Amino acid sequence: MGTLNSIVTRAWALCAPQPKGREIVAIDERVQRLLNNLGQAIVGKEKPLKLALVALFSGGHALLEDVPGVGKTLLAKSLASSIDGTFQRVQFTPDLLPSDVTGTNIWNPKNGTFDFMAGPVFANVLLADEINRATPRTQASLLEVMEEHQVTIDGTTHKVQEPFFVIATQNPVEYQGTFPLPEAQLDRFALSFSLGYPTEAEEITMLQRLQSGTLGAPLQPCLSLEEVHAIRKGVAKIYVSDALQRYILALVRTTREDKQITLGVSPRGAVALQKAAQALTYLEGRTYPEPDDVKWLAAAVLSHRLIPASGQSRVQIVKRLLDTVAVP
């Protein structure tokens, strides 16, 4: 663990090379502390870690989509454990009801009234594990709370805790008993990304940690809710130039005109891409985002919002558009 800081520093450099002209300030000490804490539980996965933090600090939500056993749930739980707030995990199954997620009103015979019993969404971090195993009706119970940070039950609106962050997982290779997320649900996620298989060196490290008994050790909170709020405010203050905003809009509007795309990116996607670029800039200790940041984030922010006209890969479509849209 003595070399963890240097490992994390090298990881930042590998994930996002700094072109000439970028003004470096300093990586926020709070961000570095969070990375160090996560490094105690997660081996490698620098890019997915950074994307998860971008989602958290931009005020969005994250969807982790990958094959079983690569650490999706571990990443989600580790991030939630690192924040000194309330955490709830829901294992989505076909028999899960909307009220099991949002809560419900229960009759109290002693008082002669209905009392509201809050569901697991009333937490700072909600882990929706294997979200595509629930029925569309249960999936829809998250639509309001992910967008408006509130749930409405029997005509009464209840606000959830702030900050509120949903990190969901799904296994795309398991189709038995699953219900694909509709476009309206996918559009609520700021970023969607995969973890991928670890390298040989990373797997060796995992086995060594297992041998030493440190693999899977519980993490302690290292970031308060007030610090999360402060970082989000700092992210929102990052300046985005008019030229970069036009570049973001050019990418988004191209998806709506491309003949190989049935459904293009919504305005919510453009907003998410700008916020993600601001968060990435803040995490790396820079003063303003550049086109390279948008390019690095584009696949994670835009691909899950597309519906290809044929069986093409969504990520490949985004990469093709990045090659065609002029960079300011």
Order of alpha helices (4+ residues) and beta strands (2+ residues): alpha-alpha-alpha-beta-alpha-beta-beta-alpha-beta-beta-beta-alpha-alpha-beta-beta-beta-alpha-beta-alpha-beta-alpha-alpha-beta-alpha-alpha-beta-alpha
